């Protein structure tokens, strides 16, 4: 019985701990205390349920227990301070709450508040990602360390420092106001997409992809879309991730080496994710929102998803979409992708005209994909020796062993004059 209860509590932790933590954070006003109380509630669940069995509504039981623990903590802590006395006196010792209801109202605000707090721009990108995955997704520190290929102590310190930074800056648990919220939503979406990209193409280690991180980013994206209905950029981000995630089963060969998009067996794409992504793209279109960077990238991904075979890809439309993306959200990476699309639509020379100037940018000197793209276009243009040099440069820059091996193979092919 104990093993069954342990498994049920572990499963509930991933789903319910963000909700419980969010409600407690609003009540006690402190992330550390809220997380500690949430953990205490789950420990209490293990002890009680092993003895008495799992209740009919375990989520409501956890919420009630956590709330009771918080009330008791508030009554015992700094009882001379009026604000704690007021909170404790106005909170009943038993709280009935049905967590089977849809995510809306106060619960939605609590969850969104937790997301905004975890993704606060005062934190570094690494800290935001780690704190969000821990608090909002319920991942353990060891899970994060394994996913990011970092020592557990490093991840733990990252989370501790993030909490201290929030506390030192007196960041309150509350939703940003209407004027501040759009900019803060940008930061939230950025964190979610950073997590997804780290899973989609791991920057370090032996594996090219980390599916667990992609799954957590999708979970965050769906939660944010539920909490912010009608937000076209959030829908665009979710659509983009779903379509990109649909290709994961086809991105690795049997030996674990990466398979590029144009070479993938599209019958292996996850059609459920493809349909969901295309549905969200259609929702963005219906809302008139295909003007933001995530919505535009989702529209680009949709062009690939709709092509049954690589040769059917509408590269001219993709190039036009990248032209628009370069106007509203210019960046070296967008320009690089625009060059790739242009080469597909109008030939490698047209692509090289866009991509070659990027080699002079100081901020891209360590970006391994730039020489990889230049090498590919040169190879297609018949400049094999020059292409070989760029592939070797890409291999030297990447920290991912799978990508390094792929670039070295491309360089060897160029040396033999068969790099295309």
C-alpha positions as CSV (number, residue, x, y, z in Angstrom):
1,X,0.0,0.0,0.0
2,X,2.8,2.3,0.9
3,X,4.4,2.0,-2.5
4,X,1.1,2.8,-4.3
5,X,0.6,5.8,-2.1
6,X,4.2,7.0,-2.7
7,X,3.6,6.8,-6.5
8,X,0.3,8.7,-6.2
9,X,1.9,11.4,-4.1
10,X,4.8,11.7,-6.5
11,X,2.4,12.1,-9.5
12,X,0.3,14.6,-7.6
13,X,3.4,16.7,-6.8
14,X,4.1,17.5,-10.4
15,X,0.5,18.6,-11.0
16,X,-0.6,20.1,-7.7
17,X,2.5,21.6,-6.1
18,X,2.5,24.7,-8.3
19,X,-1.1,25.3,-7.4
20,X,-0.6,24.8,-3.7
21,X,2.6,26.9,-3.7
22,X,0.9,29.7,-5.6
23,X,-1.9,29.9,-3.1
24,X,0.4,29.8,-0.2
25,X,2.7,32.4,-1.6
26,X,-0.3,34.8,-1.9
27,X,-1.2,34.0,1.7
28,X,2.2,34.2,3.4
29,X,3.9,36.6,0.8
30,X,7.2,34.6,0.8
31,X,8.3,32.0,-1.8
32,X,10.6,30.1,0.6
33,X,7.9,29.8,3.2
34,X,5.3,28.8,0.6
35,X,7.5,26.1,-0.9
36,X,8.3,24.8,2.6
37,X,4.7,24.6,3.6
38,X,3.7,22.9,0.3
39,X,6.4,20.3,1.0
40,X,5.1,19.8,4.5
41,X,1.6,19.2,3.2
42,X,2.9,16.5,0.9
43,X,4.8,14.9,3.7
44,X,1.7,14.9,5.8
45,X,-0.2,13.3,2.9
46,X,2.3,10.5,2.8
47,X,2.0,9.8,6.5
48,X,-1.8,10.1,6.7
49,X,-2.6,8.3,3.4
50,X,-0.4,5.4,4.2
51,X,-2.5,4.9,7.3
52,X,-6.0,5.9,6.2
53,X,-5.9,5.5,2.5
54,X,-6.0,8.1,-0.3
55,X,-9.0,10.5,0.0
56,X,-11.7,10.9,-2.7
57,X,-10.3,14.3,-3.6
58,X,-6.6,14.3,-2.8
59,X,-6.0,17.7,-4.4
60,X,-8.5,19.4,-2.2
61,X,-7.1,17.5,0.8
62,X,-3.6,18.9,0.0
63,X,-4.9,22.4,-0.4
64,X,-6.8,22.3,2.9
65,X,-3.8,20.8,4.8
66,X,-1.4,23.3,3.3
67,X,-3.7,26.2,4.2
68,X,-4.1,24.9,7.8
69,X,-0.3,24.7,8.1
70,X,0.0,28.2,6.8
71,X,-2.6,29.6,9.2
72,X,-0.8,27.8,12.1
73,X,2.5,29.2,11.0
74,X,1.1,32.8,10.8
75,X,-0.5,32.5,14.2
76,X,2.7,31.4,15.8
77,X,5.0,33.8,13.9
78,X,5.4,37.4,14.9
79,X,2.0,37.4,16.6
80,X,2.5,41.0,17.7
81,X,2.3,42.2,14.1
82,X,-1.2,43.1,13.2
83,X,-1.2,42.0,9.6
84,X,-0.5,38.4,10.6
85,X,-3.2,38.5,13.3
86,X,-5.7,39.8,10.8
87,X,-4.9,37.1,8.2
88,X,-5.0,34.3,10.8
89,X,-8.2,35.5,12.4
90,X,-10.0,35.8,9.1
91,X,-8.9,32.4,7.8
92,X,-11.0,29.4,8.9
93,X,-9.2,26.4,10.3
94,X,-10.8,24.2,7.7
95,X,-11.1,25.2,4.1
96,X,-13.2,23.3,1.6
97,X,-11.9,23.8,-1.9
98,X,-12.5,21.7,-5.0
99,X,-9.5,21.7,-7.3
100,X,-11.4,19.6,-9.9
101,X,-12.9,22.9,-11.1
102,X,-11.4,24.6,-14.2
103,X,-8.5,26.9,-13.8
104,X,-10.0,30.3,-13.5
105,X,-10.7,33.1,-11.1
106,X,-8.4,33.3,-8.0
107,X,-6.6,30.1,-8.8
108,X,-5.7,31.3,-12.3
109,X,-4.4,34.6,-10.8
110,X,-2.4,32.7,-8.2
111,X,-0.8,30.5,-10.8
112,X,-0.1,33.4,-13.1
113,X,1.4,35.3,-10.2
114,X,3.7,32.5,-9.5
115,X,4.8,32.3,-13.2
116,X,5.4,36.1,-13.3
117,X,7.4,36.0,-10.1
118,X,9.5,33.0,-11.3
119,X,10.2,34.8,-14.6
120,X,10.9,38.2,-13.1
121,X,13.3,40.3,-15.3
122,X,15.4,41.1,-12.3
123,X,16.7,37.5,-12.5
124,X,19.2,36.1,-15.0
125,X,17.9,33.9,-17.8
126,X,19.4,30.8,-16.2
127,X,17.9,31.6,-12.8
128,X,14.5,32.3,-14.3
129,X,14.5,29.0,-16.1
130,X,15.6,27.0,-13.1
131,X,13.1,28.7,-10.7
132,X,10.2,28.4,-13.1
133,X,10.8,24.7,-13.7
134,X,11.1,24.0,-10.0
135,X,8.2,26.1,-8.8
136,X,5.7,26.0,-11.7
137,X,6.5,22.5,-13.1
138,X,7.4,20.8,-9.8
139,X,10.7,19.4,-11.0
140,X,13.2,18.3,-8.3
141,X,16.7,19.9,-8.2
142,X,18.2,16.6,-9.3
143,X,15.8,16.5,-12.3
144,X,17.0,20.0,-13.3
145,X,20.6,19.1,-12.9
146,X,20.2,16.0,-15.2
147,X,18.2,18.0,-17.8
148,X,20.7,20.9,-17.9
149,X,23.8,18.6,-17.6
150,X,24.9,20.7,-14.6
151,X,26.0,19.7,-11.1
152,X,23.1,19.4,-8.7
153,X,24.9,21.9,-6.3
154,X,25.1,24.4,-9.1
155,X,21.3,24.2,-9.8
156,X,20.5,24.4,-6.1
157,X,22.6,27.5,-5.6
158,X,21.1,29.1,-8.7
159,X,17.6,28.6,-7.2
160,X,18.7,29.8,-3.8
161,X,20.3,33.0,-5.3
162,X,17.2,33.6,-7.4
163,X,14.9,33.5,-4.3
164,X,17.3,35.8,-2.3
165,X,17.4,38.2,-5.2
166,X,13.6,38.4,-5.3
167,X,13.5,38.8,-1.5
168,X,16.2,41.5,-1.4
169,X,14.4,43.5,-4.2
170,X,11.2,43.1,-2.2
171,X,9.4,41.6,-5.2
172,X,5.9,40.9,-4.1
173,X,3.7,38.0,-5.1
174,X,1.2,39.8,-7.3
175,X,0.1,40.1,-10.9
176,X,1.6,43.0,-12.8
177,X,-0.8,45.8,-13.7
178,X,-2.3,46.1,-17.1
179,X,0.3,48.5,-18.4
180,X,3.2,46.4,-17.1
181,X,1.8,43.0,-18.0
182,X,2.6,42.8,-21.7
183,X,6.3,43.5,-21.2
184,X,6.4,41.0,-18.3
185,X,4.6,38.4,-20.5
186,X,7.4,38.8,-23.0
187,X,9.8,37.7,-20.3
188,X,7.6,34.7,-19.4
189,X,7.4,33.6,-23.0
190,X,11.2,34.1,-23.4
191,X,11.9,31.7,-20.5
192,X,9.5,29.1,-21.8
193,X,11.1,29.2,-25.2
194,X,14.6,29.1,-23.8
195,X,13.6,25.9,-21.9
196,X,12.1,24.4,-25.1
197,X,15.2,25.3,-27.2
198,X,17.5,23.7,-24.7
199,X,15.5,20.5,-25.0
200,X,15.1,20.8,-28.7
201,X,18.8,21.2,-29.5
202,X,20.9,20.7,-26.4
203,X,23.9,23.0,-26.3
204,X,26.1,20.6,-24.3
205,X,26.5,16.9,-23.7
206,X,26.3,13.7,-25.7
207,X,22.6,13.9,-26.7
208,X,21.3,16.2,-29.3
209,X,17.8,16.5,-27.7
210,X,16.4,16.5,-24.2
211,X,12.7,15.5,-24.6
212,X,12.0,16.1,-20.9
213,X,12.7,19.8,-21.2
214,X,10.6,20.1,-24.4
215,X,7.7,18.4,-22.5
216,X,8.0,20.8,-19.6
217,X,8.1,23.8,-21.9
218,X,5.0,22.6,-23.6
219,X,3.3,22.2,-20.3
220,X,4.2,25.7,-19.3
221,X,3.0,27.0,-22.7
222,X,-0.3,25.3,-22.3
223,X,-0.7,26.6,-18.8
224,X,0.1,30.2,-19.9
225,X,-2.3,29.9,-22.9
226,X,-5.0,28.7,-20.5
227,X,-4.3,31.6,-18.0
228,X,-4.1,34.3,-20.8
229,X,-6.9,33.4,-23.3
230,X,-6.9,35.4,-26.5
231,X,-3.2,36.4,-26.2
232,X,-2.0,35.7,-29.8
233,X,1.7,35.7,-29.0
234,X,1.2,33.1,-26.3
235,X,-0.9,31.0,-28.7
236,X,1.8,31.5,-31.3
237,X,4.5,30.3,-29.0
238,X,2.5,27.2,-28.1
239,X,1.8,26.5,-31.8
240,X,5.5,26.9,-32.6
241,X,6.6,24.6,-29.8
242,X,4.0,22.0,-30.7
243,X,5.0,21.9,-34.4
244,X,8.7,21.8,-33.6
245,X,8.1,19.1,-30.9
246,X,6.1,17.0,-33.4
247,X,9.4,16.4,-35.3
248,X,11.4,15.0,-32.4
249,X,10.7,11.3,-33.3
250,X,12.3,11.9,-36.7
251,X,15.2,14.1,-35.6
252,X,17.6,11.3,-34.6
253,X,18.9,8.4,-36.8
254,X,19.2,4.9,-35.4
255,X,22.8,5.6,-34.3
256,X,21.7,8.8,-32.5
257,X,23.1,11.2,-35.0
258,X,20.9,14.2,-35.9
259,X,18.7,14.2,-39.0
260,X,18.1,17.7,-40.4
261,X,14.6,18.9,-41.3
262,X,14.7,18.4,-45.0
263,X,16.0,14.8,-44.6
264,X,13.5,13.7,-42.0
265,X,10.9,10.9,-42.5
266,X,7.8,13.0,-42.1
267,X,5.6,10.0,-41.5
268,X,7.3,9.8,-38.1
269,X,6.2,13.2,-37.1
270,X,3.7,13.3,-34.2
271,X,0.5,14.1,-36.1
272,X,-1.4,14.9,-32.9
273,X,1.0,17.6,-32.1
274,X,1.0,18.8,-35.7
275,X,-2.8,19.1,-35.7
276,X,-2.8,20.9,-32.4
277,X,-0.1,23.3,-33.6
278,X,-2.0,24.1,-36.8
279,X,-5.2,24.6,-34.9
280,X,-3.5,27.2,-32.7
281,X,-2.1,28.9,-35.8
282,X,-5.6,29.1,-37.2
283,X,-6.8,30.6,-33.8
284,X,-4.0,33.3,-34.1
285,X,-5.1,34.0,-37.7
286,X,-8.8,34.3,-36.6
287,X,-7.7,36.8,-33.8
288,X,-5.8,38.8,-36.4
289,X,-2.5,38.3,-34.4
290,X,0.0,37.1,-37.0
291,X,2.1,40.2,-36.5
292,X,4.2,39.2,-33.4
293,X,7.5,37.3,-33.5
294,X,6.1,34.1,-32.0
295,X,3.1,34.1,-34.3
296,X,5.2,34.7,-37.3
297,X,7.6,31.9,-36.3
298,X,4.6,29.6,-35.8
299,X,3.3,30.5,-39.3
300,X,6.8,29.5,-40.7
301,X,6.6,26.2,-38.8
302,X,3.1,25.6,-40.2
303,X,4.5,25.9,-43.7
304,X,6.8,23.0,-43.0
305,X,4.1,21.0,-41.2
306,X,1.7,21.3,-44.2
307,X,4.2,20.0,-46.7
308,X,3.8,16.2,-46.9
309,X,7.3,15.9,-48.5
310,X,10.2,18.3,-48.3
311,X,9.9,19.2,-51.9
312,X,6.4,20.6,-51.3
313,X,7.6,23.2,-48.9
314,X,6.5,26.7,-49.8
315,X,9.9,28.4,-49.4
316,X,8.8,31.7,-51.0
317,X,6.1,32.1,-48.4
318,X,8.6,31.2,-45.7
319,X,11.0,33.8,-47.0
320,X,8.3,36.4,-47.0
321,X,7.5,35.5,-43.4
322,X,11.1,35.8,-42.4
323,X,11.3,39.2,-44.2
324,X,8.5,40.3,-41.9
325,X,10.1,38.8,-38.8
326,X,13.3,40.6,-39.6
327,X,11.4,43.9,-39.7
328,X,9.6,43.5,-36.3
329,X,12.2,41.5,-34.4
330,X,15.6,41.9,-36.0
331,X,18.4,39.7,-34.8
332,X,21.4,37.9,-36.2
333,X,19.8,34.5,-35.7
334,X,16.6,35.7,-37.6
335,X,18.9,37.0,-40.4
336,X,20.7,33.7,-40.5
337,X,17.4,31.8,-40.8
338,X,16.2,34.3,-43.5
339,X,19.3,33.5,-45.4
340,X,18.6,29.8,-45.3
341,X,15.0,30.3,-46.5
342,X,16.2,32.6,-49.2
343,X,18.7,30.0,-50.4
344,X,16.0,27.4,-50.5
345,X,13.6,29.7,-52.5
346,X,16.1,31.4,-54.8
347,X,19.4,29.5,-54.7
348,X,22.5,29.3,-52.6
349,X,24.1,32.5,-54.0
350,X,21.0,34.5,-52.9
351,X,21.3,33.0,-49.4
352,X,25.1,33.7,-49.2
353,X,24.5,37.3,-49.9
354,X,22.5,37.5,-46.7
355,X,24.6,35.1,-44.6
356,X,28.2,36.1,-45.5
357,X,28.0,39.6,-43.8
358,X,27.1,37.8,-40.5
359,X,30.6,36.3,-40.4
360,X,31.9,39.8,-39.6
361,X,29.7,40.2,-36.5
362,X,31.5,39.9,-33.2
363,X,28.4,38.7,-31.4
364,X,28.2,35.6,-33.7
365,X,31.9,34.5,-33.6
366,X,31.1,31.8,-31.1
367,X,27.8,30.7,-32.7
368,X,28.5,27.3,-34.2
369,X,25.4,27.3,-36.5
370,X,26.7,30.2,-38.5
371,X,29.7,28.5,-40.1
372,X,27.6,25.3,-40.4
373,X,25.0,27.2,-42.6
374,X,27.7,29.0,-44.6
375,X,29.5,25.7,-45.1
376,X,26.3,24.1,-46.4
377,X,25.5,26.9,-48.8
378,X,29.1,26.9,-50.1
379,X,28.9,23.1,-50.5
380,X,25.7,23.4,-52.5
381,X,27.5,26.1,-54.6
382,X,30.4,23.7,-55.4
383,X,33.0,25.5,-53.2
384,X,33.9,22.4,-51.3
385,X,37.3,23.4,-49.9
386,X,35.9,26.7,-48.4
387,X,32.9,24.8,-47.2
388,X,35.2,22.3,-45.4
389,X,36.9,25.1,-43.5
390,X,33.5,26.3,-42.2
391,X,32.3,22.9,-41.2
392,X,35.5,22.4,-39.2
393,X,35.0,25.8,-37.6
394,X,31.5,24.8,-36.6
395,X,32.8,21.5,-35.1
396,X,35.3,23.4,-33.0
397,X,32.7,25.8,-31.7
398,X,29.9,23.4,-30.7
399,X,29.9,21.8,-27.2
400,X,27.5,19.1,-28.3
401,X,29.3,15.9,-29.2
402,X,26.6,14.7,-31.7
403,X,26.7,18.0,-33.6
404,X,30.5,18.0,-33.5
405,X,30.6,14.5,-35.1
406,X,28.1,15.7,-37.8
407,X,30.1,18.7,-38.7
408,X,33.3,16.7,-38.9
409,X,31.6,14.2,-41.2
410,X,30.4,17.1,-43.5
411,X,34.0,18.4,-43.6
412,X,35.3,15.0,-44.5
413,X,32.7,14.7,-47.3
414,X,33.8,18.1,-48.6
415,X,37.5,17.0,-48.6
416,X,36.5,14.1,-51.0
417,X,34.4,16.5,-53.1
418,X,31.1,14.9,-52.1
419,X,29.9,17.3,-49.4
420,X,26.5,18.2,-51.0
